[in-house]
Amino acid sequence: MNKITFYTYKVATRLPLLKISSFFNIKQDTGWKEYVKIDRIEIENILKYSSSKKAVYLYKYGCITFIDFNQNEIYIFLEYLKKIFVELDNKLLSKFNDTHTIYLTSDDTVALWKGSEEQFHYHNKTNDIVASVLAKSIELHKIETELSDVLDSSGKLISYLNKGSLKANTKKVISIIAKCIRFKYRSIESIKILDKPLEFNRTIEARQTFDVMSEYFELKDRYTILSDRMNILDSITGEYFSYRNMQAEKRLLLFEILLLSIFPLLQIISK
């Protein structure tokens, strides 16, 4: 039984697919919006030896999936990307990564994970789909991790609101709010990664493979939980801005009262 191993890393917030495609002379195709695929010829030029079974997928949201690379080959490829001015984040790379293996039989069927009793036809989109779902899972894990951190910080904001001590912690509060807003801004486009790419929705086999792999990595369930937690974050920041608006209204009311109290005094003085 042959096997194919996929290694996925989160290497940057985003990858400049236009620059990468231009460098490797890759034409815009159906996968253009989601990823760029580097095939045998380009890989052999980088590694300097034959690599017929290898492939690399670079996703716009900053993930890279390697097929049948060893760790030294992955290092060589990443260093090559740096030479063409693609900035990589080593902290992300070391923190967000995963490996997945599929198993091929002699009659062109595939077990999509170890121990799977169900066999599927190994078609020309199988590798593309597995690589894509693994990358989506890693990106989702990154968002989940960031959201947990932001929610922990926003818990302090709730504490300040309950105690009425926002003024005493102005710098901390501003830092927390900025952190929440940055996260929401960065995650808006990333959430779209869970959509099924059109190229994986054109045949029954491709749809089935994508759906089965998505279920295996629990993408839909994780997304539901993520959405619920993001709603909590929205409610927390909403409470803060409501509080600030209420405080502003109070200050305006006090200012109006002050003006009304000063007006009769001015009339007396003017006489």
KEKE-3310 file (N, C-alpha, C; in steps of 0.2 Angstrom, whole numbers, plus 5000, padded with zeros to 4 digits):
npx = (5004:5003:5008:5003:5010:5005:5011:5007:5009:5007:5013:5013:5004:4997:5000:5008:5001:5000:5013:5021:5015:5018:5032:5035:5029:5016:5000:4984:4972:4958:4960:4965:4961:4961:4973:4990:4998:5013:5022:5030:5042:5046:5048:5059:5069:5071:5075:5085:5085:5077:5059:5046:5034:5031:5023:5018:5007:5002:4993:4982:4979:4990:4995:5005:5005:5014:5018:5023:5036:5052:5059:5070:5069:5058:5063:5072:5064:5057:5067:5070:5059:5060:5071:5065:5059:5048:5040:5041:5035:5042:5038:5024:5025:5031:5022:5009:5005:5003:5001:4996:4991:4987:4981:4985:4978:4981:4971:4967:4960:4957:4961:4956:4961:4971:4966:4954:4939:4932:4933:4938:4937:4952:4955:4959:4958:4960:4972:4973:4962:4963:4975:4970:4960:4967:4975:4965:4960:4971:4972:4960:4963:4972:4964:4955:4964:4969:4957:4953:4963:4960:4947:4950:4957:4947:4938:4944:4940:4926:4926:4931:4921:4910:4915:4916:4927:4934:4940:4951:4959:4963:4973:4975:4962:4960:4970:4965:4953:4958:4965:4954:4947:4957:4958:4945:4945:4955:4951:4939:4940:4947:4938:4930:4937:4932:4922:4917:4928:4925:4930:4931:4918:4913:4911:4904:4912:4923:4916:4911:4923:4929:4919:4919:4932:4932:4922:4930:4940:4932:4927:4915:4908:4918:4918:4905:4906:4916:4910:4899:4907:4913:4902:4900:4911:4908:4897:4903:4912:4902:4895:4904:4906:4893:4893:4902:4896:4885:4891:4896:4884:4880:4890:4887:4874:4877:4885:4875:4867:4876:4878:4865:4863:4873:4868:4858:4866:4874:4866:4862:4875:4877:4868)
npy = (4994:5011:5027:5044:5059:5074:5090:5104:5121:5136:5151:5164:5180:5183:5178:5183:5180:5184:5189:5177:5169:5176:5175:5161:5159:5155:5153:5161:5152:5141:5139:5150:5161:5155:5147:5144:5132:5123:5113:5099:5102:5115:5113:5103:5112:5119:5110:5104:5090:5075:5075:5069:5065:5075:5091:5108:5118:5135:5146:5160:5165:5163:5150:5135:5120:5105:5091:5075:5079:5080:5085:5093:5096:5104:5115:5120:5124:5134:5143:5147:5154:5165:5171:5176:5187:5185:5187:5178:5171:5165:5162:5159:5148:5138:5137:5134:5120:5105:5087:5075:5060:5050:5034:5023:5011:4996:4996:5009:5015:5025:5027:5039:5043:5036:5020:5021:5014:5015:5017:5027:5033:5036:5051:5064:5076:5073:5075:5089:5093:5087:5093:5106:5106:5103:5114:5124:5119:5122:5136:5139:5134:5143:5155:5151:5150:5163:5170:5165:5170:5184:5184:5181:5193:5202:5199:5205:5218:5217:5216:5228:5236:5232:5236:5249:5255:5261:5273:5273:5263:5267:5266:5252:5248:5254:5247:5234:5235:5239:5228:5219:5224:5224:5210:5206:5213:5207:5194:5194:5191:5179:5170:5166:5156:5144:5141:5131:5128:5132:5124:5112:5108:5103:5090:5075:5066:5074:5083:5075:5070:5082:5085:5074:5075:5087:5085:5076:5083:5091:5104:5112:5111:5116:5129:5133:5134:5144:5155:5157:5161:5172:5180:5182:5190:5201:5206:5210:5220:5228:5232:5239:5251:5255:5259:5269:5279:5282:5288:5299:5305:5309:5318:5328:5331:5337:5347:5355:5358:5366:5377:5382:5386:5395:5405:5414:5420:5427:5436:5444:5450:5457:5467)
npz = (5000:4995:5001:5003:5009:5018:5022:5031:5034:5043:5037:5035:5037:5026:5009:4994:4981:4968:4965:4967:4958:4946:4946:4945:4933:4932:4925:4927:4934:4937:4950:4955:4964:4976:4978:4974:4964:4964:4953:4947:4938:4942:4956:4955:4949:4960:4970:4964:4960:4954:4956:4955:4961:4970:4976:4979:4988:4989:4999:4999:5011:5019:5021:5018:5009:5008:4998:5000:5004:5013:5029:5027:5013:5014:5021:5012:5001:5008:5011:4998:4994:5002:4996:4984:4989:4998:5012:5027:5043:5056:5069:5067:5059:5067:5076:5071:5062:5053:5050:5038:5031:5017:5010:4997:4987:4976:4967:4963:4973:4988:5005:5015:5027:5041:5046:5041:5036:5025:5008:4994:4977:4969:4962:4950:4957:4970:4978:4978:4985:4998:5002:5002:5012:5023:5024:5027:5039:5047:5046:5052:5065:5069:5069:5079:5090:5091:5094:5106:5114:5113:5118:5132:5135:5133:5144:5154:5151:5154:5167:5171:5167:5175:5187:5186:5183:5171:5168:5177:5171:5158:5148:5147:5144:5131:5124:5125:5117:5105:5102:5100:5089:5079:5078:5073:5061:5054:5053:5046:5031:5032:5037:5026:5020:5023:5014:5000:4987:4970:4960:4967:4967:4955:4951:4956:4963:4967:4976:4985:4991:4996:5006:5014:5019:5025:5035:5043:5048:5055:5051:5049:5062:5070:5065:5068:5082:5083:5077:5086:5097:5092:5091:5105:5108:5100:5107:5119:5115:5110:5122:5128:5119:5120:5134:5133:5125:5133:5143:5136:5133:5146:5150:5140:5144:5157:5153:5146:5157:5164:5156:5156:5169:5170:5161:5166:5176:5168:5162:5173:5176:5165:5166)
capx = (5000:5007:5005:5005:5010:5004:5013:5005:5012:5005:5020:5012:4997:4995:5005:5007:5000:5002:5020:5023:5013:5022:5039:5035:5026:5010:4994:4978:4967:4952:4963:4969:4959:4962:4980:4995:5001:5019:5022:5037:5047:5048:5051:5065:5073:5073:5079:5091:5085:5070:5054:5040:5028:5030:5019:5017:5001:5003:4986:4982:4978:4996:4997:5008:5005:5019:5016:5029:5043:5055:5060:5076:5066:5053:5067:5075:5059:5055:5072:5070:5053:5063:5075:5061:5056:5041:5041:5039:5034:5044:5034:5018:5027:5032:5016:5003:5007:5000:5003:4991:4993:4982:4984:4982:4978:4983:4965:4966:4956:4961:4958:4958:4965:4973:4961:4947:4936:4928:4937:4936:4941:4958:4954:4964:4958:4961:4978:4972:4957:4966:4979:4966:4956:4972:4977:4959:4960:4977:4970:4955:4966:4975:4959:4953:4969:4969:4950:4953:4967:4956:4941:4953:4958:4940:4936:4946:4936:4920:4928:4932:4914:4906:4918:4916:4934:4937:4945:4957:4963:4962:4977:4973:4955:4961:4974:4960:4948:4962:4966:4948:4946:4962:4956:4939:4947:4960:4947:4934:4942:4949:4932:4928:4941:4928:4918:4920:4930:4921:4933:4929:4911:4911:4910:4901:4918:4926:4911:4911:4930:4929:4914:4921:4938:4929:4919:4935:4943:4927:4927:4909:4907:4923:4916:4899:4908:4920:4905:4896:4912:4914:4896:4901:4916:4904:4893:4907:4914:4896:4894:4909:4904:4887:4895:4906:4890:4881:4895:4896:4878:4880:4894:4884:4869:4880:4887:4869:4865:4880:4876:4858:4864:4877:4865:4855:4871:4877:4861:4863:4881:4876:4864)
capy = (5000:5017:5032:5051:5063:5081:5094:5110:5126:5143:5154:5172:5182:5182:5176:5187:5175:5187:5189:5171:5166:5179:5172:5154:5159:5151:5156:5161:5146:5140:5139:5157:5165:5151:5145:5143:5125:5122:5107:5095:5106:5121:5110:5101:5117:5122:5105:5101:5083:5073:5075:5068:5065:5081:5096:5113:5123:5141:5148:5167:5166:5162:5143:5131:5112:5101:5084:5070:5082:5079:5092:5097:5099:5110:5121:5123:5128:5140:5148:5149:5159:5171:5174:5180:5192:5183:5187:5172:5172:5159:5160:5156:5142:5133:5136:5131:5116:5098:5082:5071:5054:5046:5028:5021:5003:4994:4997:5016:5018:5028:5028:5046:5043:5030:5017:5022:5008:5017:5018:5031:5033:5041:5055:5069:5082:5071:5078:5096:5093:5085:5099:5112:5105:5103:5121:5127:5117:5125:5143:5139:5133:5150:5160:5149:5152:5171:5172:5163:5175:5190:5184:5181:5200:5206:5197:5211:5224:5216:5217:5235:5239:5230:5239:5256:5258:5261:5278:5271:5259:5269:5263:5245:5247:5255:5241:5228:5237:5239:5221:5216:5227:5221:5203:5206:5215:5202:5187:5194:5187:5172:5166:5164:5150:5138:5140:5126:5131:5130:5118:5106:5107:5102:5083:5071:5063:5080:5086:5069:5070:5088:5085:5069:5077:5093:5082:5072:5089:5095:5111:5115:5111:5121:5136:5135:5136:5150:5160:5159:5164:5179:5184:5185:5196:5207:5208:5213:5227:5232:5234:5245:5257:5258:5263:5276:5283:5284:5293:5305:5308:5311:5324:5333:5334:5341:5353:5359:5361:5371:5382:5385:5389:5401:5410:5419:5424:5432:5442:5448:5453:5462:5473)
capz = (5000:4995:5005:5002:5016:5017:5028:5031:5039:5043:5037:5035:5038:5019:5004:4988:4976:4961:4964:4967:4951:4941:4947:4942:4926:4932:4922:4931:4932:4942:4957:4956:4969:4982:4979:4968:4964:4961:4951:4947:4935:4947:4962:4953:4948:4967:4974:4960:4958:4952:4962:4951:4965:4975:4974:4984:4987:4992:4999:4999:5018:5022:5023:5013:5010:5004:4997:5000:5006:5020:5032:5023:5007:5016:5023:5006:4998:5012:5010:4991:4994:5005:4991:4980:4993:5001:5020:5031:5050:5059:5075:5065:5056:5072:5081:5067:5057:5054:5045:5036:5026:5014:5009:4991:4986:4970:4962:4962:4978:4993:5012:5016:5034:5043:5050:5038:5033:5019:5002:4989:4971:4969:4956:4949:4962:4977:4982:4979:4990:5004:5003:5004:5018:5028:5025:5030:5046:5050:5046:5057:5071:5070:5071:5086:5095:5092:5097:5114:5118:5113:5123:5138:5136:5134:5150:5159:5150:5157:5174:5172:5166:5181:5193:5184:5183:5165:5168:5180:5167:5151:5143:5146:5140:5124:5121:5124:5112:5099:5100:5098:5083:5075:5077:5069:5054:5051:5053:5041:5025:5033:5038:5020:5018:5024:5008:4996:4981:4964:4957:4970:4967:4949:4950:4962:4967:4971:4981:4991:4994:5000:5011:5019:5022:5030:5041:5046:5052:5059:5049:5050:5069:5073:5062:5072:5088:5082:5076:5093:5101:5089:5093:5112:5107:5097:5113:5124:5113:5110:5129:5130:5116:5123:5140:5131:5122:5138:5147:5132:5134:5152:5149:5136:5148:5162:5150:5145:5163:5166:5152:5158:5175:5169:5157:5171:5179:5163:5162:5179:5176:5160:5169)
cpx = (5004:5004:5007:5004:5009:5007:5011:5007:5008:5012:5019:5005:4993:5001:5003:5007:5002:5009:5023:5021:5017:5029:5040:5031:5020:5004:4988:4973:4961:4954:4966:4967:4960:4969:4984:4998:5008:5021:5029:5042:5050:5051:5058:5071:5076:5077:5085:5091:5078:5065:5047:5033:5027:5026:5019:5011:5002:4996:4987:4982:4985:4998:5000:5007:5010:5017:5023:5036:5045:5057:5065:5073:5062:5058:5070:5070:5057:5061:5072:5064:5056:5067:5071:5056:5049:5043:5038:5039:5036:5040:5027:5019:5028:5026:5010:5005:5003:5002:4997:4993:4987:4985:4980:4983:4980:4977:4963:4960:4960:4957:4961:4961:4967:4968:4954:4945:4933:4934:4934:4940:4946:4958:4959:4964:4959:4966:4976:4967:4959:4971:4976:4963:4961:4974:4971:4959:4966:4975:4965:4958:4969:4970:4956:4957:4969:4962:4950:4957:4963:4950:4944:4954:4952:4937:4938:4942:4929:4921:4928:4925:4910:4909:4917:4922:4938:4942:4951:4962:4962:4966:4976:4967:4956:4965:4969:4956:4952:4963:4960:4946:4950:4960:4950:4941:4951:4956:4941:4935:4943:4943:4929:4932:4937:4923:4921:4922:4926:4924:4932:4922:4908:4909:4907:4907:4922:4922:4912:4918:4931:4925:4916:4928:4936:4926:4925:4939:4938:4926:4921:4907:4912:4921:4910:4901:4912:4915:4901:4901:4913:4908:4897:4906:4912:4900:4897:4909:4908:4894:4898:4907:4897:4888:4898:4900:4886:4885:4896:4890:4877:4884:4891:4878:4871:4882:4881:4867:4869:4879:4870:4859:4869:4873:4862:4860:4874:4872:4861:4869:4881:4872:4869)
cpy = (5006:5022:5039:5055:5070:5085:5101:5115:5133:5147:5162:5173:5181:5181:5180:5183:5178:5187:5182:5168:5169:5176:5165:5154:5155:5155:5156:5156:5146:5140:5145:5160:5161:5150:5145:5136:5125:5115:5104:5099:5111:5118:5107:5106:5120:5117:5102:5094:5081:5073:5074:5068:5071:5087:5101:5117:5129:5144:5156:5169:5164:5155:5140:5124:5109:5094:5080:5074:5080:5085:5096:5100:5105:5116:5124:5127:5134:5146:5151:5155:5165:5175:5178:5185:5191:5182:5182:5174:5165:5157:5157:5149:5137:5132:5132:5127:5109:5094:5077:5066:5051:5039:5025:5013:5002:4995:5004:5018:5020:5028:5035:5048:5036:5026:5017:5016:5009:5019:5022:5031:5038:5045:5060:5075:5079:5074:5085:5097:5092:5091:5105:5112:5106:5110:5125:5125:5121:5133:5144:5139:5140:5155:5158:5151:5159:5173:5170:5168:5182:5190:5184:5189:5204:5204:5203:5217:5223:5218:5225:5239:5238:5234:5247:5259:5259:5267:5277:5267:5260:5266:5256:5244:5248:5250:5235:5229:5237:5232:5217:5218:5224:5214:5202:5208:5210:5195:5188:5190:5180:5167:5163:5158:5144:5136:5135:5129:5128:5124:5111:5104:5105:5095:5080:5069:5069:5083:5081:5069:5076:5087:5080:5072:5083:5090:5079:5078:5093:5102:5115:5116:5116:5128:5138:5138:5143:5156:5162:5163:5171:5183:5187:5191:5202:5210:5212:5220:5231:5236:5240:5251:5260:5262:5269:5281:5286:5289:5299:5309:5312:5318:5329:5336:5339:5347:5358:5362:5366:5377:5386:5388:5395:5407:5416:5423:5429:5438:5447:5453:5459:5468:5478)
cpz = (5000:4999:5002:5008:5014:5023:5027:5036:5038:5043:5036:5036:5031:5014:4997:4982:4969:4960:4963:4960:4945:4940:4943:4936:4926:4930:4927:4929:4937:4949:4959:4962:4976:4983:4973:4969:4961:4960:4950:4944:4939:4953:4960:4952:4955:4971:4971:4959:4956:4957:4959:4955:4970:4972:4980:4982:4991:4993:5001:5007:5022:5024:5017:5014:5005:5004:4996:5000:5012:5023:5029:5017:5008:5017:5017:5002:5001:5011:5003:4991:4997:5000:4985:4983:4996:5009:5023:5039:5053:5065:5073:5062:5061:5076:5077:5061:5059:5049:5044:5031:5024:5011:5002:4990:4978:4964:4962:4967:4984:5000:5014:5023:5036:5047:5047:5035:5026:5014:4997:4983:4971:4962:4956:4953:4969:4981:4983:4984:4997:5006:5006:5010:5024:5030:5028:5037:5050:5051:5052:5064:5073:5073:5078:5091:5097:5096:5105:5117:5118:5118:5130:5140:5137:5140:5155:5158:5153:5165:5176:5172:5172:5187:5192:5184:5177:5165:5171:5176:5160:5146:5142:5142:5133:5121:5120:5118:5105:5097:5097:5091:5077:5073:5072:5062:5051:5049:5048:5035:5026:5034:5032:5017:5019:5018:5004:4989:4975:4961:4960:4971:4960:4947:4957:4966:4970:4976:4987:4994:4999:5006:5016:5023:5027:5036:5046:5051:5055:5057:5051:5058:5072:5071:5066:5079:5088:5081:5082:5097:5099:5091:5101:5112:5105:5103:5118:5122:5112:5117:5130:5126:5118:5129:5138:5129:5128:5142:5143:5133:5141:5153:5146:5140:5154:5159:5149:5151:5166:5162:5154:5165:5175:5165:5161:5174:5174:5162:5167:5179:5170:5161:5173)
residu = (MET:ASN:LYS:ILE:THR:PHE:TYR:THR:TYR:LYS:VAL:ALA:THR:ARG:LEU:PRO:LEU:LEU:LYS:ILE:SER:SER:PHE:PHE:ASN:ILE:LYS:GLN:ASP:THR:GLY:TRP:LYS:GLU:TYR:VAL:LYS:ILE:ASP:ARG:ILE:GLU:ILE:GLU:ASN:ILE:LEU:LYS:TYR:SER:SER:SER:LYS:LYS:ALA:VAL:TYR:LEU:TYR:LYS:TYR:GLY:CYS:ILE:THR:PHE:ILE:ASP:PHE:ASN:GLN:ASN:GLU:ILE:TYR:ILE:PHE:LEU:GLU:TYR:LEU:LYS:LYS:ILE:PHE:VAL:GLU:LEU:ASP:ASN:LYS:LEU:LEU:SER:LYS:PHE:ASN:ASP:THR:HIS:THR:ILE:TYR:LEU:THR:SER:ASP:ASP:THR:VAL:ALA:LEU:TRP:LYS:GLY:SER:GLU:GLU:GLN:PHE:HIS:TYR:HIS:ASN:LYS:THR:ASN:ASP:ILE:VAL:ALA:SER:VAL:LEU:ALA:LYS:SER:ILE:GLU:LEU:HIS:LYS:ILE:GLU:THR:GLU:LEU:SER:ASP:VAL:LEU:ASP:SER:SER:GLY:LYS:LEU:ILE:SER:TYR:LEU:ASN:LYS:GLY:SER:LEU:LYS:ALA:ASN:THR:LYS:LYS:VAL:ILE:SER:ILE:ILE:ALA:LYS:CYS:ILE:ARG:PHE:LYS:TYR:ARG:SER:ILE:GLU:SER:ILE:LYS:ILE:LEU:ASP:LYS:PRO:LEU:GLU:PHE:ASN:ARG:THR:ILE:GLU:ALA:ARG:GLN:THR:PHE:ASP:VAL:MET:SER:GLU:TYR:PHE:GLU:LEU:LYS:ASP:ARG:TYR:THR:ILE:LEU:SER:ASP:ARG:MET:ASN:ILE:LEU:ASP:SER:ILE:THR:GLY:GLU:TYR:PHE:SER:TYR:ARG:ASN:MET:GLN:ALA:GLU:LYS:ARG:LEU:LEU:LEU:PHE:GLU:ILE:LEU:LEU:LEU:SER:ILE:PHE:PRO:LEU:LEU:GLN:ILE:ILE:SER:LYS)
# end
